[in-house]
Amino acid sequence: MKLFIRTIMLVALIWLAMLLTGYGVLTGSNKNAAGLGLQCSYLTARGMITAQYLHTDSGIVGVTDCPLLKKSGEVVDN
């Protein structure tokens, strides 16, 4: 029971930090537009957001992988 309460408190603390900072955590990605685009899904405290990136395997022109964290446009304290 003690472990369950600590887990709930940790999840609540992480959610509050995500709410105040506006960051989201990567939940998934898929290639689109014949492999030239990369669509990344992020879980924020306010819901899911989607970001589009230019994708190349070399990383010279676009990104090779989705960033782990993404700042969303909506933040509570703004």
Secondary structure by P-SEA (a helix, b strand, c coil): caaaaaaaaaaaaaaaaaaaabbbbbccccccccccbbbbbbbccccbbbbbbbcccccccccccccccccccccccc
